[in-house]
Amino acid sequence: MQLYISHLLSFVSQIANCEQGTGNSASCDTNLPEVAADAATFQTILGIVFAGIGVAAVAFIFVGAFRYVTSGGDSEAAKNARNTILYAVIGLAVAVSAEAIVVLFVSKI
């Protein structure tokens, strides 16, 4: 484990030296791809991810509602269905909040 951490720290310091221009050109070749994503691309990708999370949360709300309606008086099944709806609503709130935070911070970039 210590060897792994040592290699990781060495790699991170090598990248830092290359970014500052203090590393030699042979050691600066990390074979990492260059990413040319701007704020709009980042926001679009995260918007799609959060939309998928929102769709999943709404689907779970429907599943919980169906389970609640079909519980047939079984209190344990009704409780499980209510919990499904509750957790789906919490997930939806988290997804909407995360989207708002991303929009707020990405617009500052």
N, C-alpha and C positions, 0 to 999 in steps of 0.2 A: 504494500500500500504506500509506503514511504517513497519507493522508487517511482511509482506512478505520479505522486504529488510532486516529486522532484522534477520529473520530465515535464509535467504540466506547467510548473512555475518557470522552467527554463524556456519553454515554448512561448509563454506569455511575455516574458522579458525580452525575448528575441523579437517578437512582433512589436513591442513597445519601442525598442531601439530602432527598428526599421521605420516605424511611423515618425519618429523624431529625426530620422536621417543620420543616426549615429552608428547604425549597423553596416557591415560590409555587404556588397551586392550579392555575394554567394550565399550568405546566411539569411538574406532577406527573401529568398525564394521559398515561400511556404506552400506553394501549389494550391492556395485557397482561391476560389473564384472571386472575381471582382463583381460586386453587386451594385447596380446602378438604379436602385429603386428610389423614387422620390416620395414625398409625403402623400401625394394623391394615390399612388399605387399602393402604398402601405395602408392607407385609409380604406381603399376599395377592397383589398384582401381581408382586412379585419371586419369590414362591413358584411362581407359574404359569410365569414365565420360566425359573427354574432347573429345574422339572419338565420343561419342554420340552427343555432342554439335556440333562438326564439321559436322557430317552427317545431323543433323537438319538444320544447316546453308546452306549447299549445297542444301538440299531439298528446302529451301526457295528461294534460287537463281533460281532454276528451276521453282518454282511456280511464282516468279516475272517475269521471262522471258516469261513464257507461258501467263501470264496476259498482258504483254507488247505487245506480238505478236497478241493477240486476242482483243486488246483494240479497234480496228476498227476505229481509228481516233479520238476517244473520248479523249480530252486532260486531263481530270480529271482522267480517268482510266489509261492513260499512266503515269501520274504523280505518282499515287498510286503504280503502278508497279515498277517504277524507285525507289521509296522510299523503297519498299520491297527488291529490289536487294541491294540497298545501305546499309540498316540496316543488311541484311544477311551477306554482305561482312565485315561490321564492327564487327558483332558477330563472324565471322570466324577468323578475325584478333585477337580479344580478346581471343578466345579459344586457338589459336596457341601460343600467347604470354603467356598465363597462363600456358600452358603445358611446355613451355621453362623455365619459372620461377620455376615451380615445379621440373623439372628435375635438374635444377641448384642447388636449395636448398636441395633437397633430397639427391643428390650425396654428399653433404657436411656433412650429418648426419653420 
